[in-house]
Amino acid sequence: MRQSMTVIEDSKRWRELVGEYGRLDRGEGVTRQRRGQLFNGLIAELLKLYGIKARADNRSVGELDVIFTYNDRRFILEAKWVESKTDTGPIAKLQRRVEQRMAGVAGVFLSMSGYTADAIDEYRLGRRIDTLLLERSHWEAILSGLMSPQDLFDRLLDAAQFEGTAHVSLLNLLKPEAPISDYKIERVADSSNLTIKAMRSPATGATTDQAGNVYLTTDDGIILADLGKRRAAMAAPVQGCTGPTAIGADGSIIFMRQNGIGAFRDGHIEVISDGVDIHGTGLLVQDHQGAVCVNLGVTPDSAPSFSLVRPDSRVGTVEWKQFPEQVKNVTAASALTKDLFAVGSTAGLHVLNIDGGVRHGPIPLSKESAAILALDGNVVLALDASNGLWGIELPRGMPRLLRSIEPEGYVFTTFAGLINGKVIIVRQAANAQRGYDISILKLAESDIRDLMGSAPPSLPAQEFLALPPISLPAERRPAKASQVEPNKPPVGEESSIPSASLVKPPSTHVESRPNADKERGYQEASVVADFMPLYLFDELASHHFDVPRWIAKYRHEWHLVVSGEAPGFVVAEWLPRAAHYLGSYAAPSSVVESHFTPTPGYLLGFSAGLRAAWDAAIARKLVPADLQARRQWMQTPLYESKVLHRLVTMPQLREAASRHRRSVVWRWIGRTVLWLATAFFLCGTTVFFLIVIGVSSSDSVSAPAGGLAFFGIPFAGLLTLVIRDARRSARRRKERLGNHPKLKG
């Protein structure tokens, strides 16, 4: 199913609209009639924020709530916000209004209370579909950013045109195109670690529940890995989710998709909150009542913020709070207690109150945190950008480098959570031919505490005299020292720290790292954007600008070339240049460009920078915004050249567009001069022609005849040029319309 590339143009105004909707939903200070009027305006303004031309309360043949244009098609929308469900009458009324317009106009009916069964059945068995039926969940999905209006209407139109269905639930719209078979979880030899092989789509996040299951977020949906039964199956078939999920006390799965946050429970999707300003730049953190949503604040003009999201939250009720000024470039977070949570950033580790105040910090680490996990209320584990495993004692703020998790061959490593005294770490390796392999590492909490006691402090301790020991919940209280012998696993279990996965700790030298990794990534992305062909941007857009996931296949192709497994193939010219910035994400381990791995903060800024370059090209109309039109446009030549659009770079496109504009301007200047000169000589020819036919004597005709010749001969030549120019313009216009991707056919 195609996906439209869209961006919210004004995130500040978007937040305000969400708040306005929340007040309307609660009925604060408005009558029912006034609420309907304000709701129409809110719908139109939201569509405009997504780049769709819209207008509210249009008065013509029958008052129309909202009219808008998408993909060169006109829509008229009727919104009904009453307590009872909508029956067939209001829908039939909208259909009559559609019939009063030209062919090609479609209707959209939005009922905030849903539809009666009779209305759905009658519409399904009736005439040709000319109206789409939306309800509260669809509206809240686009308001929250769970999906864009373009994505929603693309999917609804596909269902109406290909399946004959005008009313499709939000879950059915977001289901993956093909069902996912169960995966078998295998045990790694000589260890307690597990693996899931050949998953169809990559994982972007992981979390655990109290029952001992691991939830993996993939592009196809959220996979539940039952470690006891050794089976992994689809738990929430919601396509396009990103980042870790959170599990509510009622068993609901809280997830993030694009900009919004939803909950999957009892086979339904409920939209519960707006999310992040730019999709792909936030994360959900499991806490004791639901989740903390963290907006990372990637671009230079946005600041990190967070909100408390609960399974019973409703759109427009969630309050967003700014992180304190000293907490910048957030990369990871984890809940400590019901009142405290830890945040990792380029400055180190901060302990924050749930209201946003800094309790303590920063606790410096030698490298920024890629993921963090609260072992209990007083000990936090952190994975740094080089997969070093750190332990931090919060009462004293003493970080210790415990081990290094071997990163070779893995493109994604993160904490999932705690299960029965085991720290669960999820790693992912890409296999271009088989799919994606997931490794689930189990590190015994007792072994980690032993390492905490034996590893020397890696940095000077931070004295936090005001921080008392934090009481630990009973279900997560660690075993006492007398219950577990040092360096010995519990009876009946093998060691859960396999030597194959843990290597010698790297140097504990404190690296000087600037607090501007994201800004640097954002700026350097503009350099890379200048030598990337346009087809790469189109691929990135389809991957939601997830750079590691997108570039993995090119890294594998490079590996096949240098290893001799792909004779006759060459490495694309842009790839080694990109590897100078992306290191091991772009280059295989056998080449020199892979000697470093960018930090997560740098990657976030880099992705945002590439997205900004692409959005700017769309905003300047250098590239079509519509996906289907863009795919066809990519196969057409660049203006008068023979080079296809898909092969040119952004600077080449801008220069060609500039040359084309200059050419058009000079052409119109020449055309204007030609028409003015023709008009001038036409006037002279006309005047002298009238004089000649009005003179009776032959002697007095000679002078006007000379003037007629003076004006008439140039006029004839200029008229010939005007006719040729008009024919050439008509021919070019016909060719342009015939080749235009939106108008062809």
N, C-alpha and C positions, 0 to 999 in steps of 0.2 A: 504494500500500500504506500502510495507516495506521501511524502511529508513536506509541508511548506516551511521554508526558512523565514522566520519572522522574529522581530525584536520589539520589545516594548520601548517606545520612543522616549517616554518621560516617566522614569520609575517613581519619582517623587509624586507626580500627579496620580499615578496608578495606585500608590498606597492610599492617597486621599480618597479615590473612588471606592476602594475596598471599605474604608471607614464609613463613607456615606451610605453604602449599601447596608452595612451593619446597622446603622441607625434607622434606615428605612425598614429593615427586617424586624427591628424591635418596636417599630411604630412610634418613635420618639418625636412628639410634637407635630405630627402630620395626620391629616384626614386620609381616608381611603382614596378619594379622588385626587388629592394633592400628591399622595404617594405614587399613584399611577403616572402623573405628569412628570414628577422628578425621576421616576424609574425610566421613562422613555429617554429623557436627556442623558441619564447615566449610561444606558445601553449605547446610544450614539457616540458619546464621548469615549467610551472604552474601545469601540471599533476604530475610532480615529487614532487612538494611541497605538493601535496595531497597524496603522497605515492604510486603513480601509475608509474610503470616502462615505460619510454617513450624515444623515440629518434627521432630527426628531420632530414630531408633531407637524407633519406636512399636510396641508389642507388642499385637497383637490376633489376628484370624484370620490367621495367617501373619505373621511379623515383617516390618515395613516399614522400609526404610532412612530415608526422608524422606517426610513428608506435608506438603502445602501447599495454600493456597487462593489462586487468582488469578481475578479477574473473576467472582466468585461461582461458580466451578467448582472442585471438589476434584480433586487430583492425588495419586497415590502414585508415588514415585520409587524405583527400584532401581538402585544403583550397583555396578558390577563393575570392579575394578581389578586385573587379572591380566595376565600376559605374553601369553597367547594371545587370539586374536580370539573374540568371542562367537558361538556357534552358535544353533540354534533352541530348544534346551532351556530355558535361562534366560528367554528371552522368553516362551515358552509358559507357564512357571510364573507370571510376572508377570501374564499375561493371565487366568489362572485366578483370581488374587487380585482382579483388577479385576471379574471376573464375580461374585465373592462379595459385592460391594458394591452399593449402590443404583445405578440407572441415572443416568448423568450423571457418574460418577467416571471419570477417564481415567488411564492409566498413562504413566509416563516412564521409559525405560530408558537409563541412561548407561553406556556401555562405553568405558573409557579406551584400549583397544587396538583399537577398531573392531569390525566384524562380518564374518563369513564371507560369501562370495558366496551360498551356499545360504540363509543366514538372511535376507538381503535379498530374494532372489528368492521364497522361500516366503512371506514376509510380504506382498510386493507382490501376489502372486497368490492370497492366502488370503481370509479373511473380512473383515467390516467392520473398519475401523481403530478401535482403542480405545487404542492405545499409541503414543507418539512415541519415535523412536529418536535418541538423542544420542550424540556421541562426544567425544573430548578437545578438538577444536577448538571445539565449541559451549560446553563448560564453560569453557575458557580465555578465550573471547570475553566471557562475562559476568563472569568473575573479573577480567579486565584492564580491563573497562569499554569494550571495543570495541563492545559493544551491551548493552543492559539485558536482564534476564530477561523483562521485559514485552514488549520489542520482539522478543526471540527467540521467545517462545511465541505472540505474535500472528502472526508470519510462519509458524511451524510449523503452527499450527492452520489458517491460511488454506490452506496446501499440502495438509493432510490432508483438510479439508472440501471444498475446491473442486477439487483435483487428484487426490485419492486417493493421496497420497504421504506415508508416515510418516517416511522418512529423506531429508533434504535436506542437501546439503553447505553449508558456511558460505558459499562463493562464490555458490552459486545463491540463497541467502537474501538476500544483499546486492547482487545484480545490480540495475541500474535496471529499472524496469517496462517501458520501451520501448527498443529498441536505438538507438544513436547512429550516425548517418551520418558519414562522413568530412567534414571541413571543408576548404575551399580556403584556402590562405594567399596573400594578394595583396600585391604590392609597392606601397608608397606612392609616388606620382609625385615625381620630383626628389629622391629620397633612397634610402638603403639600408634604411629601416625597413619593417616588414611589418605586416599587419593580418589578423585573423580575424574575419569578420563573422557576426552573428546566431547566436552560440552559444546552446544551449538553456538552460543554467544558468550562473550567474555563477562567476567564478574567485575563490578565496580564498587562493591561494598559487601560487608558481612556483619552479622550480629548473632546473638544466641538468645534462647529463652530459658525459663526456669525448668523446663522438661528435659533439657540437655540436647536440644536441636540447634543446628546452625542454619541460618537463613542467608542465602546468597542472592544478591541483587544482580540480575543480568538484563540484557536488552530485551529478551523474550518475556521476562517476568521475574517473579521472586521464587526461587527454588528452596524448598525445605529439605535439608539433609538430615535424615534420622540416623544418627551415628550408631544407635543400638541395633536397628534392623538393617543397617548398611544399605539403605535405599534413599535416593534423592528424587523428589517429585515436585511438580508445580504446586505452589501454595497460593499464589496470587497471580493469575494470568493477565498482568497489566504490562503491556509492551511499552518500552521507553523509559523505565525507571532508572535512576542513577543514585549512587552513593549508598551508605548503610541504611537499613530500615530500623524501626523500633517496634517492640511488641507491647501492646497495651495490656492492662490488667484483665480486660475482658477477652483477650486473645486476638484482638484486631491487629492487623499489620499496617503500621503507619509508614508511608513511603513518600518519596519525593520524585516528581516527574516534571521536567522542564522547570518552570518557575514556581509551581504550586505544590501543595501537600495534600495527600488523600489518605483514607483509611479503607482497607479491604476487610470486610467481615460478613459472614453469613451469605457469601456469594454475591455481594454487592459492593460498589464503590461509593464512598461518601467523601465529598470534598470538605476539608475541615479548616484549611488556612491558606492564605497567600504565603509564598515562600521567599525566594531569593531574587535579587534584581536581574541577574544574568544566569540562565540555567547552566548547570554544571559547576557553579561556584559556591556551593553550600553543602552542608552535611547535617544529618540527623544524629543526635546523640541520645541513646537510651537512658532515661532517668527512672526514678521510682514511681512516677505516675503516668508517664507517656514518653515524651521526647522533648529535647531542646533542639530547636532548629537554629543553626549558625549560618549567617550570611557572611562569607569570608571577606568581602570588600576587596575585590581584585583590582579594579581600575583605579587610577590615581585619584579620581574625584568621588570615590565611594568609600565609606567607612564600615568596618566590621560591626555587626549587630546580631542580636539573638532574640528568640521568642520561645515561650513555653507552649507546647502543643500537646493537647490531650485528646484521647479518642473521641470525646464528646464535644470538642471544640467546633465552632461554626465560623464560616467565613465572615469576616468583619468584626470578630470579637477578640482576636488574638492581638496582643500588644507587643510591638517591637521596641527593643531597648538597645541603645548604643553601648558598645563596649567602652570602658574608660579610655582616655586619650593615650595612656601608656601601653595599651594592648593593641598592637598593630600587626598586620601581616599574619593573621591567624591561619594556622595550618591543621590543627587537630583539637579535639575536645573530648572530655569524658566526665560523667557524673561521679561525684565522691559520695555525697549523702543527699538527702532530700533538700538540703539547703545550700550545698556547695557543689561547684563543679570546677574542673581543671581545664585550662586552655593552653595549648601549645602555640608558640609563635616564633618568629625569627629572633626575638629577644630572650626566649626561654619559656619557662613554665609559670603561669599565673594561677592562683587559687582565687576564685570569684564567689561572691554571694549570689544567690539566685536572683536578687534584685539588680545585679550588675555591678555592685561595688567590689573593689579589689580587696580581698582578705589578706593576701600576701603575694609577693613576687616582684620582679621576675626571679625565678631560680634559673641561672644560666646553664645551658648545656653546650658542649663543644660543637654540636650541629643541631639545626632546627628539627623539630619533631614532625615526622610524617604521620604518626599515629600514636595515641596514648590510651592507656587503660588503667582505671583505678583498681589495684589489687585489693585494697580495702580503703578505709577512710584515711589511713596514714601513709600508705605506700602507693606510688604511681609508677607504672611501667611506661616506657617510651621507646618507640622505634624511630631512629633518626634517619636522615636521608640516605645513609649508607648501610641501612639495616643493622645498625648497632643497637643492642638491647640494653636499655638503661633502667636502673631502679632509683627512685627518688624518695627519700624519707622526708615527709612533709614537716614533722615537728622541728627538724633541724635544717631542712632544705639541703640535704646532702645527696647530690647525684653520684651514682656509681655505674661505671660501664661494666656490665655483667658478661655479655657474650656478643658475638656477631652471628646473625642469621645469614647463612650462605646465600648470596643473591644471584649467583650465576644461573642464567637460563630463565629467571623469573622476572616478569614485567610488572608485577603488582604484589605487594605484601602489606598486610594490615592485621590488626587485632580484630577478633570476632567477639570475644567475651570470656567468661569463666563458666566452666562446666565441671561440677563435682571436684573442685580443687585443682582443676587443670586450666591453664591459660591456653586459649585456642588462638592460633595464628593461621591465617589463610593466605596462601600464595598461589599465584597463577602463572602458568607458562603457556605461550602460544605455539601451536603446531599448525602451520598453514595448511597442511593436508588433512589432518584429523580433527582439528578444532582446538578447544582450550582445555588444558589439564589443570585441575585444582588440587593442591596439596593442603591437607589439614594437619598442622603440627600441634602436638599436645605437650606442654611444658608444665611439669608438676609444680604447684605453688610451693611445696616444701623445698624442692630443689632451688627454686628462685630465692627463697628466704635464706637458704644456706649460702648462696652466692652473695646475697646482700650482706651477710655477716662476714664473709671472707674477702670480698673484693675491696681494695683500698678506695678511698674517696677520689674521684676523678677531678673534682674542683673543690675549692674551699667551701666549707659549710656556711650556710646562711642562717644566722640566729634569728628565729621568729619567736621571741619571748611571749608575744601575745596570743600565740596559737596553741590552745590546749590540745591534748590528745583527743581524737574524735572517736566516739563510741561506734562500734562496728555492729551492723545488723546481724542477728543470730545466724541467719542462713548463710552468711558469708564469712563467719568468724574462722580464722585460721586455726589449724591444729597446734596444740601446745608443743613446746620443744620436747617434752618427755614422751610425747606420743609418737614422734617420728625420729628415728635415729639419724644423725647427720650423714649426709651423702648416701642414704640408703632409701630406696623406694618402698612404699607400703607393701605389706605381705600380699602376694598374689598378683602383683602388677610388675611389669618390666619397667625399666627406666624410661621415662618419657622425654628425656633429652638426648636424642640420638647423636652420636659423634659425627655422622655424615652430614648433619644439618647445622651443627655448631662448630665454628672454627675459632682460632686464636683471636682474642680481642685485638682490635687495631690500636694504634698509638692513642694515648689520651691527651695528646697535645691540643690545647685550646686554639681553635682556628678563629681568626678574625673575620667575621662574616658581616657585611653591611646589612642594615635593616631594610633594604630596598630591593630584595630579590624579585618581588612581583613587579615593581616598577621597571627594573632592568629587563625582565622577561618581556614585559609589555612593549618597551622601546625597541628591543632587539628583534621582536617579531616583525616590526615594520621593515627591517632590513631583509629578513627572509621572505616577506610578502612580495618584495620587489623582484625576486627571481623565481617565484613559484608560478608554473603555468595555471591557467584558470581552472582546468579540470581537477586540479588538486584541491582548490577551494571548494568546488562543488562536492567532492568526496568528503571533505572536512565538515561541510554543512550537514551532510547526511549522517555523519557520526557525531553531530552536536558539538563539534570542535573539541572532541576528546582526542588530543594529539597522540598520546601513547597507543591508544587503541587503533587509531587510523594508520599510524606509520609502521605498525608492527609487520604488516605484510611486505612493505618495501625493505625493511630490515632483513626479513627472511630471504627475499629475492637477492639482496646484496650478498648474504651468506652463501647462497647457492652459486653465485657467480665466482666469488673468491675461492670457494672450495672445489671448483671445477665440476659441480654437479649439474650445471646448466650451460653447457658449451654453446657458443654462438650468441649468448646473451651479453649485454653490456649494462653497467650500472647507469641509471639516469643521471644526467649532469647535475641536477639540482640536489640530489640526495647527499653526496659528500659535503656540499656546502652547508646544507641544513644540519648535518652531523656535527659541524663545528659549534653549533649552539645547543643541540639536543643530545650529544654524546652517545651513551650506550642505548638510549631509546631509539636512535636512528641507525646506528652502526653495529654490525656484528662484533663479537669479542675478538675476532682475529685481525681487526684493522685498528690502526692507531687512533682513529677518531673516537673509539669507545673507551678511552682511558678515564673518562669522568662520567658522572651521572648528575643531571641537574636536580636541584632541590624541588620539592613539591610546590613551594611558593613561586619559584621561577616558572615552573610548568603552568601554573594557574595564570600568571601574568602573560606568558607566551601565548596561551590559548586565547585569552581575552584580547590580546593585540591582533592576532590573526582574525578573530571574529570582527574586531573594529574595522580592520581594513576591508573585509568583505561587506560589512554593513555600509561602509562609506561608499563603496562602488555601487551598491544597490540604491542607496539614497541619491546618488548623483545620476542614477539611471544609466550608468555604464553597463550594468548587467541587469537582465530581467529579474524581477522579484519572484514571479511565479515559477514554480519548479518545472512544470511541464513545458512552459514556454522557454525556460532557460536551457533545458536539455536539448531542445531542437535548435535554439540559437547557437549553442556550442558547436554544432556541426556545420554552421554557415561560415563563409569567409569574412575576414575583417575588412569591411568597406570595399575598396577596389582591389585589395590584394588577394592572393590565392591561399593565404595562411588561414587556417580555421581558428575561430575564436578560442576554442578549448586549448590551443597550443601557445597562445600569446600570454605575456605577463601583464601585471597591472600597469607598470610604466608604459609598455607598448600600447596597451589599450587606451590609457589616458592621452598619450601623444597622438595616436590615430584619431581619437575623438576630437582632440584639439585641432588637428589638421583638417578634419572633416568640417568642423564648425567654421574654421577660417575659409575653407573652400566654399561653403554654403553662403557665408557673408559676402565674399567677393562675387560669387555668382549672382546673388540678388542685387548687388550694387551695379554690376554690368547689365543685368536684366532691366533694372530701373532706368539706367541711362539710355538703354536701347529703346525702351517704351516711351520715354520722354522725348528722345530725338525723333522717333517715328511720329509721335503726336504733333511735334513742332512742324515737321515737314508736311504732315497731313493737313494741318491748318493752312500753311502757306500754299500748298497745292490747291486746296479748296477755294481759297480767296482768289487766286489768280485764274482758276478755272471759271469762277463766276464772273470775273471781269472780262475774260475773253469772250464768253458767250453773250455778254451784254453789250459789247462794242460792235457797231455796225460797219464802220469803214475799215478797209484793209490796212490803211496807213497807221491807224491808231491801235491795231491789234499786235503789231510787232513787239512793242515793249511788254505788254502783259504776257505774250507768248514766251518771251525770254524768261520772265519770272516764273511762268508755269514750268518751263523746262528746268530752271534752277532748283525748284522745290520738288517737282514731280519725279525726276530721275533718282535723286537720293531716297525719296519716299518709297519708290518701287523696290530699291535694294534693301532698305531697312525693313519693309513689310515682308520681304522674302525671309530675312533673318528671324523676324518675330514668329512667322509661321513655323519655321524649322525648330525654333526654341520651344514653342508650345507643343509640337509633336514629340520632341525629345523629352520634355518634362512629363507628358502623358505616358510615354513609353516607360520611363523610369519609375513613375508612380505605380504603374501596373505591375512591373517586375518586383518592386518593393512589397506591394501588397501580396503578390503571389508567393514571395519567400518569407513573409512575416510569420513567425511560429504561432502567433495567436489567431491569425486571420486565414491561414492556409486551410483549404478544404472546407 
